[in-house]
């Protein structure tokens, strides 16, 4: 379906299957994504159980899902840089480092939110 142009319901249908292919690619090729999925598998239900209000539940679960979003974007960036070439280049390294920093900040935010919510 990639590369074809659709509209309406067919576009939504195609986008859904493209997204599934993206999840599959991340699962197959990115160990960090698999580890973070396992974190969410445990953490999201735990956050829904530990949160005392809807806002707390949303925060505890949401920050973990946000880690997956940032990891998917970082993985896409890394795949694009690798597609361009494997030779060392300052800008390629910088792009990968910045993507890694984004994942680190998402994890730090998740830890901070969990700490603050659970310390209440």
Backbone bond lengths (Angstrom), bond angles and torsions (degrees), N, CA, C in turn:
res aa  C-N    CA-C-N  psi(-1)  N-CA   C-N-CA  omega(-1)  CA-C   N-CA-C  phi
1 X - - - 1.429 - - 1.519 112.12 -
2 X 1.321 116.75 -23.69 1.455 119.47 179.97 1.522 109.69 -61.79
3 X 1.326 115.53 139.22 1.450 120.14 178.59 1.518 112.90 92.97
4 X 1.330 118.66 -16.69 1.450 121.56 178.00 1.513 109.26 -90.95
5 X 1.339 115.74 151.18 1.451 120.98 -179.53 1.520 109.42 -108.22
6 X 1.325 116.37 124.18 1.453 122.14 179.81 1.519 109.28 -126.23
7 X 1.317 116.20 166.66 1.462 120.49 173.85 1.520 108.64 -137.61
8 X 1.327 114.88 162.82 1.451 120.85 176.89 1.518 112.92 64.61
9 X 1.322 115.00 -139.89 1.463 122.07 -177.52 1.523 110.85 -62.19
10 X 1.305 118.59 -36.90 1.474 120.42 179.01 1.520 111.48 -62.66
11 X 1.330 116.90 -35.47 1.469 120.31 178.02 1.528 109.83 -66.53
12 X 1.341 117.26 -43.71 1.466 121.16 179.08 1.527 109.71 -63.42
13 X 1.312 116.96 -42.77 1.465 122.66 178.48 1.535 110.04 -60.59
14 X 1.333 116.53 -48.04 1.466 120.68 179.32 1.526 111.04 -63.85
15 X 1.330 117.19 -41.80 1.466 120.88 179.93 1.526 110.66 -62.74
16 X 1.336 116.77 -38.38 1.454 120.82 178.99 1.530 110.41 -60.79
17 X 1.321 117.47 -46.57 1.461 119.95 -178.58 1.522 112.49 -72.87
18 X 1.334 117.25 -30.67 1.465 119.74 172.92 1.526 110.39 -65.16
19 X 1.317 116.48 -38.51 1.464 120.49 177.78 1.519 111.07 -65.36
20 X 1.331 117.12 -42.67 1.469 120.28 176.47 1.528 110.59 -59.90
21 X 1.322 116.72 -40.25 1.473 120.39 177.92 1.531 110.25 -63.78
22 X 1.332 116.49 -36.42 1.461 120.23 177.82 1.518 112.10 -66.61
23 X 1.346 116.24 -43.08 1.467 119.51 175.80 1.519 110.50 -60.52
24 X 1.319 116.45 -43.39 1.471 120.97 -178.90 1.533 110.48 -63.28
25 X 1.322 116.72 -43.43 1.469 120.61 179.44 1.525 110.78 -62.92
26 X 1.332 116.48 -43.20 1.472 119.70 178.95 1.527 110.05 -63.93
27 X 1.319 117.24 -42.73 1.469 120.99 -179.88 1.534 110.38 -63.60
28 X 1.325 116.73 -43.05 1.465 121.46 -176.67 1.526 113.64 -71.76
29 X 1.340 117.26 -31.01 1.468 119.88 -169.14 1.523 115.23 -117.18
30 X 1.329 118.06 -7.26 1.466 119.97 -174.47 1.526 110.80 -125.68
31 X 1.333 116.07 104.44 1.461 120.38 -179.92 1.532 111.67 -62.29
32 X 1.329 117.13 -38.38 1.470 120.03 179.36 1.530 110.15 -60.68
33 X 1.323 117.86 -39.46 1.459 121.01 178.62 1.532 110.63 -63.39
34 X 1.329 116.71 -41.94 1.469 119.71 178.10 1.527 110.54 -62.94
35 X 1.319 117.13 -42.45 1.463 120.61 179.36 1.526 110.88 -63.80
36 X 1.311 117.02 -42.17 1.457 120.56 -179.68 1.530 111.40 -70.83
37 X 1.323 117.83 -30.67 1.471 120.20 173.43 1.522 110.21 -64.19
38 X 1.322 116.91 -41.10 1.458 120.03 177.50 1.529 110.74 -65.05
39 X 1.332 116.64 -38.51 1.456 120.77 175.07 1.529 109.99 -59.04
40 X 1.319 116.98 -43.68 1.467 120.75 178.99 1.520 112.09 -68.88
41 X 1.313 116.93 -35.64 1.464 121.03 179.19 1.523 110.69 -59.10
42 X 1.324 116.12 -36.86 1.464 121.37 177.92 1.535 110.37 -88.51
43 X 1.321 116.66 -45.99 1.454 121.46 -170.76 1.516 115.65 -72.10
44 X 1.331 118.10 -38.18 1.467 119.07 -177.63 1.530 111.23 -64.96
45 X 1.337 119.48 -51.87 1.478 117.47 176.80 1.532 112.27 -60.52
46 X 1.333 116.70 -37.97 1.464 120.11 178.54 1.530 110.73 -63.16
47 X 1.314 116.58 -42.63 1.465 120.77 178.17 1.520 112.09 -64.20
48 X 1.330 116.70 -38.32 1.466 120.12 177.76 1.522 110.88 -66.81
49 X 1.314 116.59 -31.39 1.462 121.51 -179.90 1.541 111.32 -80.05
50 X 1.340 116.61 -41.21 1.461 120.78 -176.44 1.523 113.62 -77.94
51 X 1.315 117.36 -30.00 1.457 119.48 -179.63 1.518 110.77 -64.72
52 X 1.329 116.07 137.14 1.462 120.03 -177.81 1.522 112.39 -95.07
53 X 1.312 117.33 -19.89 1.462 121.51 177.80 1.524 108.43 -126.36
54 X 1.313 115.37 167.53 1.463 119.18 176.65 1.515 112.33 -60.57
55 X 1.320 116.08 -37.34 1.468 120.02 179.69 1.520 110.34 -66.30
56 X 1.321 117.87 -43.55 1.471 120.50 178.38 1.520 110.50 -62.50
57 X 1.312 117.10 -43.94 1.470 119.92 179.05 1.524 110.72 -61.66
58 X 1.327 115.88 -43.76 1.467 120.02 179.39 1.525 111.23 -62.51
59 X 1.321 117.03 -41.34 1.465 120.81 179.29 1.525 111.40 -65.88
60 X 1.329 116.74 -48.33 1.468 119.99 -176.74 1.529 111.60 -63.81
61 X 1.313 117.03 -42.11 1.469 119.94 178.65 1.531 110.88 -77.36
62 X 1.321 116.03 -41.37 1.468 120.49 -174.54 1.511 114.66 -63.27
63 X 1.330 116.61 -40.37 1.470 117.47 -178.84 1.525 111.30 -67.77
64 X 1.346 117.25 -29.52 1.468 119.41 176.93 1.527 110.66 -71.97
65 X 1.325 116.68 -41.42 1.462 119.58 176.77 1.529 110.98 -65.79
66 X 1.342 116.11 -32.72 1.459 120.37 175.82 1.530 111.46 -61.36
67 X 1.320 117.25 -36.05 1.468 120.81 176.83 1.530 109.45 -58.80
68 X 1.338 116.88 -42.98 1.474 120.02 178.45 1.525 111.41 -63.22
69 X 1.321 117.00 -41.70 1.468 120.57 179.14 1.523 110.19 -59.70
70 X 1.329 116.32 -48.43 1.463 120.20 -178.50 1.526 110.25 -65.33
71 X 1.329 117.75 -38.76 1.467 121.04 178.29 1.528 110.95 -63.93
72 X 1.323 117.40 -41.00 1.471 120.41 177.22 1.528 110.91 -61.58
73 X 1.333 116.84 -43.37 1.465 119.88 178.31 1.526 111.16 -65.45
74 X 1.328 117.13 -41.16 1.459 120.73 177.59 1.530 111.06 -63.04
75 X 1.312 116.38 -42.09 1.467 119.95 179.49 1.525 111.12 -64.48
76 X 1.333 116.54 -38.92 1.468 120.16 177.36 1.530 110.50 -64.30
77 X 1.325 116.50 -41.95 1.455 120.83 177.95 1.531 110.65 -62.01
78 X 1.332 116.43 -46.22 1.467 120.13 -179.67 1.524 111.48 -63.29
79 X 1.329 117.30 -40.19 1.468 120.01 178.64 1.526 110.89 -64.23
80 X 1.321 116.20 -37.97 1.464 120.12 178.86 1.524 110.77 -66.37
81 X 1.317 116.88 -44.77 1.466 120.59 178.72 1.529 109.67 -61.88
82 X 1.334 117.31 -44.01 1.461 120.45 179.43 1.522 111.43 -65.09
83 X 1.310 117.89 -33.19 1.472 121.66 178.85 1.522 110.28 -64.42
84 X 1.322 115.47 -35.53 1.460 120.28 -179.18 1.519 110.39 -68.71
85 X 1.322 117.52 -36.97 1.460 120.12 178.28 1.511 111.77 164.84
86 X 1.316 115.55 150.28 1.464 120.71 -179.04 1.521 112.72 -92.12
87 X 1.343 118.39 -8.62 1.453 119.15 -179.51 1.528 109.57 -66.80
88 X 1.326 114.89 149.42 1.458 120.18 -178.82 1.528 109.42 -69.44
89 X 1.326 114.24 131.58 1.455 120.17 175.92 1.522 107.34 -145.60
90 X 1.307 116.14 140.29 1.458 121.52 -177.21 1.524 111.73 -55.71
91 X 1.314 118.11 -45.01 1.464 120.85 -177.87 1.523 112.07 -69.21
92 X 1.326 117.16 -35.68 1.462 120.08 176.94 1.522 110.26 -64.67
93 X 1.311 116.21 -45.67 1.463 120.45 177.90 1.514 111.63 -62.85
94 X 1.330 116.13 -40.76 1.463 120.12 179.21 1.530 110.53 -63.29
95 X 1.325 117.32 -44.02 1.465 121.00 179.73 1.527 110.90 -60.75
96 X 1.319 116.47 -44.51 1.472 119.76 179.43 1.528 111.31 -66.94
97 X 1.320 117.31 -38.96 1.470 120.74 178.55 1.527 110.99 -65.17
98 X 1.315 117.26 -40.32 1.460 121.11 179.52 1.528 109.98 -66.06
99 X 1.337 117.19 -41.16 1.465 120.25 175.72 1.512 111.59 -61.32
100 X 1.315 116.43 -42.03 1.466 121.24 177.67 1.526 110.61 -63.74
101 X 1.311 117.28 -39.55 1.464 121.06 178.09 1.532 110.58 -63.36
102 X 1.322 117.41 -36.44 1.465 120.92 178.26 1.528 110.38 -64.08
103 X 1.323 116.94 -42.10 1.469 120.42 177.21 1.526 109.90 -63.68
104 X 1.321 116.88 -43.16 1.465 121.02 178.49 1.529 111.21 -58.38
105 X 1.336 116.48 -44.58 1.464 119.67 179.36 1.527 111.67 -65.16
106 X 1.328 117.35 -37.63 1.469 120.18 177.32 1.524 110.47 -63.72
107 X 1.325 117.01 -40.87 1.467 120.63 177.19 1.528 111.28 -67.21
108 X 1.336 116.82 -40.53 1.468 120.37 178.71 1.528 110.16 -64.75
109 X 1.322 117.73 -41.23 1.461 121.21 176.97 1.526 110.49 -61.52
110 X 1.329 116.78 -43.40 1.467 120.27 178.61 1.527 110.39 -60.07
111 X 1.316 116.72 -45.62 1.465 120.13 179.96 1.530 110.75 -63.20
112 X 1.316 117.64 -42.58 1.459 121.42 -179.81 1.536 111.03 -63.38
113 X 1.327 117.10 -46.09 1.465 120.54 -179.91 1.520 110.26 -61.84
114 X 1.338 117.15 -46.31 1.468 119.62 179.11 1.527 110.60 -60.23
115 X 1.316 116.79 -43.54 1.457 120.79 -179.78 1.537 110.96 -61.90
116 X 1.313 117.04 -48.02 1.460 120.39 -177.02 1.517 112.44 -68.20
117 X 1.322 117.47 -39.66 1.469 120.18 -179.88 1.514 110.70 -69.01
118 X 1.321 116.63 -42.57 1.462 119.07 -175.75 1.533 113.61 -79.22
119 X 1.334 117.40 -17.37 1.465 120.49 178.08 1.524 112.25 -81.35
120 X 1.283 119.76 -13.14 1.464 123.88 -173.28 1.454 112.80 -35.64
